[in-house]
């Protein structure tokens, strides 16, 4: 016998989303604590990857309430003597779902971190204000030799070809420079997903 769905059943996540800036009050567990680095995917295992030269990588990041980003960071595992990674964030073209980042508006270009030495590389004193919806944390490098901490496996892989590894984000050819607005056309699912952490300084 088919049981009728209760009228009190909570709506799906996307239906509960308010694109006018209201928080997802029905989903408080999605709201990260302030002052701590958070990332856009639920990582099960961590690995290291060398990024392809002149390729822009984008990892989805869900914002559930108006907030301000105050810092961004990545981790360099091994160096090639030189190299930089440029970080930033874009809005998803469709804020209510994870979709291709191509065409999404640039929210902020946070500048570059050096890959000449290993360890955590941070950009601080940011004042990037975000509104609810899907965004993309991005990085592009000018040297393919350094390796960076990346997602090995995740609870939130975006795509799977049922024969290969699940994709964790998107990538597109992009010559290392200041980030373009909007996100370049032609982005494709990417197995490589550099881990980019951000600190939420406050909510409003």
Helices and strands as residue ranges (DSSP letters): G 28-30, E 37-38, E 43-50, E 55-63, E 67-78, E 84-91, E 106-114, E 119-123, E 128-130, E 133-141, E 147-154, E 169-173, E 188-190, E 197-203
